[in-house]
């Protein structure tokens, strides 16, 4: 009997110790946005890989679920099932709406057209002569977003970059706003290196962040995440990721 009680006590102690060592969860909403995020990508995308690595260093386990972008933002901000969402571009509005992490990386936004039907522009105002394909809910750089908000820039919203790229390749729209890495990766997967051109003049260079809920819990998570992020070599993580991804193609 004494041996049995001792065994039970050891089991309870071990179980309690294991429970205490289990990392807390960070639950984030996201979207299909290759190569940054995507369920079929290695480690679910470079942004997910970086966020997961940093979260682990901070003592958390990161779990994510994918939605269309507007739904991802809604879930990240309002659903009790999530602590936030990512990857989000920096803006003053976002900074006021949530606890933004430090940068996980960056995004170069520009204009893509068919090579056989390019457009010329020097200033954002020149783009008002064209209807641009944009993704609903995405930021497009301050200058262009202001022009869109003030109804000076015609746009045609779409549900995703993939849908807009398909529309462009089919000749259904003259130009789209897209991240260069997203365009390059999509065309690479389509084995298309001849039809689409990315204008070398960028619209904006935006940083990518996690948007934690604007609560005390969200603030604590953000602060712990940022402390670990400050000790992380992001360039190495990103370089290693892309080397691994393209070696598996």
HUDA-V743934 format. One line per field, one symbol per residue. ss: DSSP state (h for helix, s for strand, l for the rest). psi: psi as a letter, one per 20 degrees, with the letter a starting at -180 (. if undefined). burial: 1 if it has 9 or more other ideal C-beta (glycine too) atoms within 8 Angstrom, else 0. Layout:
ss = ???
psi = ???
burial = ???
This chain:
ss = lhhhhhhhhhhhhhhhhhhhhllsssssssllslllsllllhhhlhhhhhhhhhhhhllsssssssllhhhhhhhhhhlllllssssssllhhhhhhlssllllsssssssssshhhllllllhhhhhhllssssllllllhhhhhhhhlllllssssllhhhhhhhhhlllllssssshhhhhhhhhhllllllssslllllssssssssslllhhhhhhhhhhhhhhllllhhhhhhhhhhhhhhll
psi = gghghhghghgggggggghhipqqqooqqaromqjgqphjqpkkqhhggggggggghijqpppqqprqghhgggghhhpiiqiarrppqpqhghhhhroprrpiarpopapprqhimrqpqhqhhhiiiqppprppiqqjqgghhghghjkhoprnqrirhgghgghghikiqhqqpqqghggggghghilojhhqpopioqgqoqqqrpnqqmrhghggggggghghhhjpnhggggghghggghii.
burial = 000000000000000000000000111111111111110010111111111111111101110111101011111110100111111111000110011110111011111111100110100101110101111101011011101100001011010110111011100010111111111111110000000101100011011111111000011011011111100101001100110110000
